[in-house]
Amino acid sequence: MRLDALLDALALPASCRVDQRVPKKMLVDNGAPTAADKRLLTDGIEAVQWVAALKPSTVAVPEYRDETREYLEIAVLAVEVRDTHGKSAQVRRLAELVHRAISYPVLLLQTLSERVVLTAGHKRSAQNEAGKVVLDGELTVAEMTDSVDGLAPFLQAMAMSRQSQVNLLALYQGWIDCLTAWQAAQYTGTFALKASPEQAAAQREALRTCQRLEAEVARVRALAAKERQMAKQIELNLALKRLEQERTEQLGLLGMEKA
């Protein structure tokens, strides 16, 4: 999938476009807590583009403030990742470091030779450091290629005009809900946005549970395959059946059972 196709789908107004290169040094100085992270940012990124700055003066969407967070601007960034650092763990760590380096909430588009990875994550004020902003929970990640089914409805849903315009927090949450629905579609086979914030929140929780159960099923299955004691094998197989049943129930909450 090409970056320009995704940017066209976002349909960002010209008033918010920045289209400026960002020095990698800025990310290294602000987002890398360890020497290994500094090397990852330096060696893993080919180029960084600041695509757009969404704020009240550029998109006519009000800011948002409460006791723990301020959404005064949303940054849209595009990062070209080198093929040498295209493993999923590397790509996700790069995304986390870039999000940490920017004080505003970020819609991050990571481009690789055969795929695009989108990430978003809420931010809040740090509890023990005045003036510092930190990630509030895990990033929401959506990975796609041109060959993936359901791409067209996802791209249509991502258009900025289709997100809530109540305030910048609501707009950003709309993008996160789109990414969550894309993740859910990898289980259900169908991309479908939930009709209400409550349903979207339930989908996020069911998705997290499904992902946790997938990992636990794989772990227990591997243990059962290695176990030689009959009694222990029976115990593990029973545990595996319970996990698979729970996973089936959670998949039902996403909309459809996985084949």
C-alpha positions in Angstrom: 0.0 0.0 0.0 1.3 3.4 -0.9 1.5 6.3 1.5 -0.2 8.8 -0.9 -3.2 6.5 -1.1 -3.6 6.5 2.6 -3.2 10.3 2.9 -5.8 10.8 0.1 -8.1 8.6 2.2 -7.6 10.8 5.3 -8.7 13.8 3.2 -6.9 16.3 5.4 -7.8 19.9 4.6 -5.0 22.0 3.0 -5.2 24.4 5.9 -3.6 21.9 8.3 -0.9 20.5 6.0 2.7 21.0 7.0 4.7 18.6 4.8 8.1 19.2 6.3 11.0 16.8 7.0 11.7 16.2 10.7 15.3 15.5 11.7 15.8 12.1 13.2 17.9 13.7 15.9 14.8 15.4 17.3 13.2 11.9 17.9 16.5 10.5 19.3 16.8 13.4 21.7 13.2 13.3 22.9 12.0 9.7 22.6 14.9 7.3 23.2 15.5 6.3 26.9 18.3 3.9 26.2 21.3 3.6 23.9 19.6 0.7 22.1 16.6 2.8 21.4 18.8 5.6 20.0 20.4 3.1 17.6 17.0 1.8 16.6 15.7 5.3 15.7 18.9 6.2 13.9 19.4 3.0 12.0 15.8 2.0 11.5 14.3 5.2 10.1 15.0 6.4 6.6 13.0 9.6 6.8 10.4 11.4 8.9 7.7 13.7 7.4 5.5 16.0 9.5 2.4 15.7 7.4 -0.2 17.8 9.2 -1.0 19.7 12.4 -4.6 19.5 13.4 -5.5 22.3 15.8 -8.4 24.8 16.2 -6.8 27.3 13.9 -6.2 24.8 11.1 -9.2 22.5 11.2 -11.8 24.5 13.2 -12.2 21.7 15.7 -12.1 22.9 19.4 -9.3 21.8 21.7 -10.0 19.6 24.7 -8.8 20.0 28.3 -9.5 18.1 31.6 -7.6 17.3 34.8 -5.3 14.7 33.2 -5.0 15.6 29.5 -4.8 18.5 27.0 -5.6 17.9 23.3 -4.5 21.2 21.8 -3.1 19.7 18.6 -3.0 16.3 16.7 0.2 15.6 14.7 0.1 13.4 11.6 3.5 11.9 11.0 4.8 9.6 8.2 7.9 7.5 9.0 9.7 5.5 6.3 11.2 2.4 7.9 14.2 0.8 6.5 13.8 -2.8 5.2 16.6 -3.9 7.6 14.3 -3.1 10.5 11.0 -4.4 9.2 10.4 -7.1 11.8 7.1 -6.6 13.7 8.8 -6.1 17.1 11.1 -3.5 15.6 8.3 -1.6 13.8 6.2 -1.5 17.0 9.1 -0.3 19.1 9.9 2.4 16.6 6.2 3.5 16.7 6.3 3.6 20.5 9.5 5.7 20.5 8.1 8.2 17.9 4.9 8.6 19.9 6.9 9.2 23.1 9.0 11.8 21.4 6.0 14.0 20.4 4.1 15.9 23.1 0.9 15.9 21.1 -1.2 12.9 20.3 0.0 11.4 17.0 -1.5 9.5 14.1 1.6 7.7 12.9 1.9 6.2 9.4 4.9 3.9 9.1 5.7 2.9 5.5 7.6 -0.2 4.6 8.3 -1.9 1.2 5.1 -4.0 1.3 2.9 -2.6 4.0 1.8 0.4 6.0 1.4 0.3 9.8 -0.9 2.9 11.5 -0.7 3.6 15.2 -2.5 5.9 17.6 -2.4 6.2 21.4 -3.9 8.6 23.9 -1.6 10.8 26.1 -2.0 12.2 29.6 0.0 14.4 31.9 2.7 12.6 33.9 1.8 12.1 37.5 5.2 12.8 39.0 6.7 15.2 36.5 5.1 18.6 35.9 4.8 19.6 32.3 5.6 16.1 30.9 3.2 14.1 28.8 3.2 10.3 28.6 1.4 7.6 26.7 -1.9 6.6 28.3 -2.0 2.8 27.8 -0.9 0.7 24.8 -0.9 1.9 21.2 -3.6 0.8 18.8 -2.0 -0.7 15.8 -3.4 -1.5 12.3 -1.2 -3.1 9.7 -2.3 -3.5 6.1 -1.2 -4.3 2.5 -2.9 -3.8 -0.8 -3.9 -7.5 -0.9 -5.9 -7.3 2.4 -9.6 -7.7 2.1 -11.9 -4.9 3.4 -9.4 -2.1 2.8 -11.8 0.1 0.9 -14.4 0.5 3.8 -11.6 1.1 6.2 -10.1 3.9 4.1 -13.5 5.5 3.7 -14.0 5.4 7.5 -10.6 7.1 8.1 -11.6 10.3 6.4 -11.2 13.2 8.8 -14.6 14.6 7.9 -16.2 11.3 9.1 -14.7 11.7 12.7 -16.5 13.6 15.4 -15.8 17.3 15.2 -16.9 18.0 18.8 -13.3 18.5 19.9 -9.8 17.2 19.1 -10.1 14.3 21.6 -13.3 13.1 20.0 -11.7 13.3 16.6 -8.7 11.4 17.7 -10.9 8.8 19.4 -12.7 8.3 16.1 -9.4 7.3 14.4 -8.6 4.9 17.2 -12.0 3.3 16.8 -11.3 2.9 13.1 -8.0 1.1 13.9 -9.7 -1.0 16.5 -12.4 -2.0 14.0 -9.7 -2.9 11.6 -8.0 -5.2 14.2 -11.4 -6.8 14.9 -11.9 -7.4 11.2 -8.8 -9.6 11.2 -10.8 -12.0 13.4 -14.3 -11.5 12.0 -13.5 -11.0 8.3 -15.6 -7.9 8.1 -14.8 -4.3 8.8 -17.6 -2.6 10.7 -17.5 0.5 13.0 -19.6 0.3 16.1 -22.6 2.6 16.3 -21.9 4.2 19.7 -18.9 5.0 22.0 -20.1 2.3 24.4 -20.1 -0.3 21.7 -16.7 0.8 20.5 -15.4 0.5 24.1 -16.9 -3.0 24.4 -15.2 -4.0 21.1 -11.8 -2.7 22.4 -12.2 -4.8 25.6 -13.2 -7.9 23.7 -10.3 -7.4 21.2 -7.8 -7.1 24.1 -9.2 -10.3 25.7 -9.1 -12.1 22.3 -5.4 -11.1 21.9 -4.6 -12.2 25.4 -6.4 -15.6 24.9 -4.6 -16.2 21.5 -1.3 -15.8 23.3 -2.3 -18.1 26.1 -3.8 -20.7 23.8 -0.5 -20.8 21.9 1.5 -21.1 25.1 -0.6 -23.9 26.6 -0.7 -25.8 23.2 3.1 -25.7 23.1 3.4 -27.0 26.6 1.0 -29.8 25.9 3.0 -30.8 22.8 6.2 -31.2 24.9 4.6 -32.9 27.9 5.3 -36.6 28.3 3.4 -37.4 31.5 -0.2 -38.5 30.7 -1.8 -36.9 33.7 -0.2 -33.5 32.9 -1.1 -33.8 29.2 -4.8 -34.3 30.2 -4.6 -31.3 32.6 -3.1 -29.1 29.8 -5.6 -30.3 27.2 -8.5 -29.5 29.5 -7.0 -26.0 30.2 -6.7 -25.6 26.4 -10.3 -26.4 25.8 -11.4 -23.9 28.5 -9.3 -21.2 26.9 -10.6 -22.0 23.4 -14.2 -21.8 24.7 -13.5 -18.5 26.3 -11.9 -17.3 23.1 -14.9 -18.3 21.1 -17.2 -16.3 23.4 -15.0 -13.2 23.0 -15.0 -13.6 19.2 -18.8 -13.6 19.4 -18.6 -10.2 21.0 -16.5 -8.9 18.1 -19.3 -9.9 15.7 -18.5 -13.4 14.3 -16.7 -16.5 15.3 -13.3 -17.1 13.8 -13.2 -20.0 11.4 
